[in-house]
Amino acid sequence: QVHLVESGGGLVQAGGSLRLSCAPSGRIFSINAMGWYRQAPGKQRELVAAFTGGGSTNYGDSVKARFAISRDSVGVYLQMNSLKPEDTGVYYCYYNARTDYSGSSLDYWGQGTQVTVSS
């Protein structure tokens, strides 16, 4: 199986910045999509930012102009600037990938990293 390991979460004051990293391990043949979702207590998981098929990027409305997603040969990253208390939640790395040429594309999720923004 593909294993996703997130890092970079923590406690930060409003207006501060954090950079999240996600490094996949295991056999990956191809990647269809990758990015970040978050979930606040009692709320649904929502898109933060993602690379989708064709290389397009999608951002959640609440984070546009503040967050930036990037990727390289190692993993996917999320630069978060001008953080607000409303950004508090568990952030999950997400990949949709195939592990073999003949295999199906599956969703993979990290365990999540806590981001807490104090006012």
Contacts in CASP RR format, 6 or more apart in sequence:
PFRMAT RR
TARGET T0000
AUTHOR 0000-0000-0000
METHOD contacts of the structure
MODEL  1
QVHLVESGGGLVQAGGSLRLSCAPSGRIFSINAMGWYRQAPGKQRELVAA
FTGGGSTNYGDSVKARFAISRDSVGVYLQMNSLKPEDTGVYYCYYNARTD
YSGSSLDYWGQGTQVTVSS
1 26 0 8 1.000
1 99 0 8 1.000
1 108 0 8 1.000
2 24 0 8 1.000
2 25 0 8 1.000
2 26 0 8 1.000
2 27 0 8 1.000
2 28 0 8 1.000
2 95 0 8 1.000
2 97 0 8 1.000
2 99 0 8 1.000
2 106 0 8 1.000
2 108 0 8 1.000
3 24 0 8 1.000
3 25 0 8 1.000
3 26 0 8 1.000
3 108 0 8 1.000
3 110 0 8 1.000
4 22 0 8 1.000
4 23 0 8 1.000
4 24 0 8 1.000
4 25 0 8 1.000
4 93 0 8 1.000
4 94 0 8 1.000
4 95 0 8 1.000
4 108 0 8 1.000
4 109 0 8 1.000
4 110 0 8 1.000
4 111 0 8 1.000
5 22 0 8 1.000
5 23 0 8 1.000
5 24 0 8 1.000
5 25 0 8 1.000
5 93 0 8 1.000
5 110 0 8 1.000
5 111 0 8 1.000
6 20 0 8 1.000
6 21 0 8 1.000
6 22 0 8 1.000
6 91 0 8 1.000
6 92 0 8 1.000
6 93 0 8 1.000
6 110 0 8 1.000
6 111 0 8 1.000
6 112 0 8 1.000
6 113 0 8 1.000
7 20 0 8 1.000
7 21 0 8 1.000
7 22 0 8 1.000
7 23 0 8 1.000
7 113 0 8 1.000
8 18 0 8 1.000
8 19 0 8 1.000
8 20 0 8 1.000
8 21 0 8 1.000
8 113 0 8 1.000
9 18 0 8 1.000
9 20 0 8 1.000
9 91 0 8 1.000
9 113 0 8 1.000
9 114 0 8 1.000
9 115 0 8 1.000
10 18 0 8 1.000
10 113 0 8 1.000
10 114 0 8 1.000
10 115 0 8 1.000
10 116 0 8 1.000
11 116 0 8 1.000
11 117 0 8 1.000
11 118 0 8 1.000
12 18 0 8 1.000
12 83 0 8 1.000
12 115 0 8 1.000
12 116 0 8 1.000
12 117 0 8 1.000
12 118 0 8 1.000
13 83 0 8 1.000
13 117 0 8 1.000
13 118 0 8 1.000
14 83 0 8 1.000
14 84 0 8 1.000
14 85 0 8 1.000
14 117 0 8 1.000
14 118 0 8 1.000
14 119 0 8 1.000
15 81 0 8 1.000
15 82 0 8 1.000
15 83 0 8 1.000
15 84 0 8 1.000
15 117 0 8 1.000
16 81 0 8 1.000
16 82 0 8 1.000
16 83 0 8 1.000
16 117 0 8 1.000
17 79 0 8 1.000
17 80 0 8 1.000
17 81 0 8 1.000
17 82 0 8 1.000
17 83 0 8 1.000
18 80 0 8 1.000
18 83 0 8 1.000
18 115 0 8 1.000
19 77 0 8 1.000
19 78 0 8 1.000
19 79 0 8 1.000
19 80 0 8 1.000
20 36 0 8 1.000
20 77 0 8 1.000
20 78 0 8 1.000
20 80 0 8 1.000
20 91 0 8 1.000
20 93 0 8 1.000
20 113 0 8 1.000
20 115 0 8 1.000
21 75 0 8 1.000
21 76 0 8 1.000
21 77 0 8 1.000
22 34 0 8 1.000
22 35 0 8 1.000
22 36 0 8 1.000
22 75 0 8 1.000
22 76 0 8 1.000
22 77 0 8 1.000
22 93 0 8 1.000
22 110 0 8 1.000
23 74 0 8 1.000
23 75 0 8 1.000
24 75 0 8 1.000
24 95 0 8 1.000
24 97 0 8 1.000
24 108 0 8 1.000
26 99 0 8 1.000
27 99 0 8 1.000
27 100 0 8 1.000
28 95 0 8 1.000
28 97 0 8 1.000
28 98 0 8 1.000
28 99 0 8 1.000
29 97 0 8 1.000
29 98 0 8 1.000
29 99 0 8 1.000
29 100 0 8 1.000
29 101 0 8 1.000
29 103 0 8 1.000
30 97 0 8 1.000
30 98 0 8 1.000
30 105 0 8 1.000
31 95 0 8 1.000
31 96 0 8 1.000
31 97 0 8 1.000
32 52 0 8 1.000
32 53 0 8 1.000
32 96 0 8 1.000
32 97 0 8 1.000
32 98 0 8 1.000
32 105 0 8 1.000
33 50 0 8 1.000
33 51 0 8 1.000
33 52 0 8 1.000
33 53 0 8 1.000
33 94 0 8 1.000
33 95 0 8 1.000
33 96 0 8 1.000
34 50 0 8 1.000
34 51 0 8 1.000
34 71 0 8 1.000
34 75 0 8 1.000
34 76 0 8 1.000
34 93 0 8 1.000
34 94 0 8 1.000
34 95 0 8 1.000
34 96 0 8 1.000
34 97 0 8 1.000
35 48 0 8 1.000
35 49 0 8 1.000
35 50 0 8 1.000
35 51 0 8 1.000
35 69 0 8 1.000
35 76 0 8 1.000
35 78 0 8 1.000
35 93 0 8 1.000
35 94 0 8 1.000
35 95 0 8 1.000
36 47 0 8 1.000
36 48 0 8 1.000
36 49 0 8 1.000
36 50 0 8 1.000
36 69 0 8 1.000
36 76 0 8 1.000
36 78 0 8 1.000
36 91 0 8 1.000
36 92 0 8 1.000
36 93 0 8 1.000
36 94 0 8 1.000
37 45 0 8 1.000
37 46 0 8 1.000
37 47 0 8 1.000
37 48 0 8 1.000
37 50 0 8 1.000
37 91 0 8 1.000
37 92 0 8 1.000
37 94 0 8 1.000
38 45 0 8 1.000
38 46 0 8 1.000
38 48 0 8 1.000
38 87 0 8 1.000
38 89 0 8 1.000
38 90 0 8 1.000
38 91 0 8 1.000
38 92 0 8 1.000
38 115 0 8 1.000
39 45 0 8 1.000
39 46 0 8 1.000
39 89 0 8 1.000
39 90 0 8 1.000
39 92 0 8 1.000
40 88 0 8 1.000
40 89 0 8 1.000
40 90 0 8 1.000
41 89 0 8 1.000
45 92 0 8 1.000
46 60 0 8 1.000
47 58 0 8 1.000
47 59 0 8 1.000
47 60 0 8 1.000
48 59 0 8 1.000
48 60 0 8 1.000
48 63 0 8 1.000
48 67 0 8 1.000
48 78 0 8 1.000
48 91 0 8 1.000
49 57 0 8 1.000
49 58 0 8 1.000
49 59 0 8 1.000
49 60 0 8 1.000
49 63 0 8 1.000
49 67 0 8 1.000
49 68 0 8 1.000
49 69 0 8 1.000
49 78 0 8 1.000
50 57 0 8 1.000
50 58 0 8 1.000
50 69 0 8 1.000
50 94 0 8 1.000
51 57 0 8 1.000
51 69 0 8 1.000
51 71 0 8 1.000
51 76 0 8 1.000
52 58 0 8 1.000
57 69 0 8 1.000
59 67 0 8 1.000
59 69 0 8 1.000
62 86 0 8 1.000
63 80 0 8 1.000
63 87 0 8 1.000
66 80 0 8 1.000
66 81 0 8 1.000
66 82 0 8 1.000
66 83 0 8 1.000
67 78 0 8 1.000
67 79 0 8 1.000
67 80 0 8 1.000
67 81 0 8 1.000
68 78 0 8 1.000
68 79 0 8 1.000
68 81 0 8 1.000
69 76 0 8 1.000
69 77 0 8 1.000
69 78 0 8 1.000
69 79 0 8 1.000
70 76 0 8 1.000
70 77 0 8 1.000
70 78 0 8 1.000
70 79 0 8 1.000
71 77 0 8 1.000
76 93 0 8 1.000
76 95 0 8 1.000
78 91 0 8 1.000
80 87 0 8 1.000
80 115 0 8 1.000
83 115 0 8 1.000
83 117 0 8 1.000
84 117 0 8 1.000
85 117 0 8 1.000
85 118 0 8 1.000
85 119 0 8 1.000
86 117 0 8 1.000
87 115 0 8 1.000
87 117 0 8 1.000
88 115 0 8 1.000
88 116 0 8 1.000
88 117 0 8 1.000
89 114 0 8 1.000
89 115 0 8 1.000
89 116 0 8 1.000
90 112 0 8 1.000
90 113 0 8 1.000
90 114 0 8 1.000
90 115 0 8 1.000
91 112 0 8 1.000
91 113 0 8 1.000
91 114 0 8 1.000
91 115 0 8 1.000
92 109 0 8 1.000
92 110 0 8 1.000
92 111 0 8 1.000
92 112 0 8 1.000
93 109 0 8 1.000
93 110 0 8 1.000
93 112 0 8 1.000
94 107 0 8 1.000
94 108 0 8 1.000
94 109 0 8 1.000
94 110 0 8 1.000
95 107 0 8 1.000
95 108 0 8 1.000
96 105 0 8 1.000
96 106 0 8 1.000
96 107 0 8 1.000
96 108 0 8 1.000
97 105 0 8 1.000
97 106 0 8 1.000
97 108 0 8 1.000
98 104 0 8 1.000
98 105 0 8 1.000
98 106 0 8 1.000
99 106 0 8 1.000
END
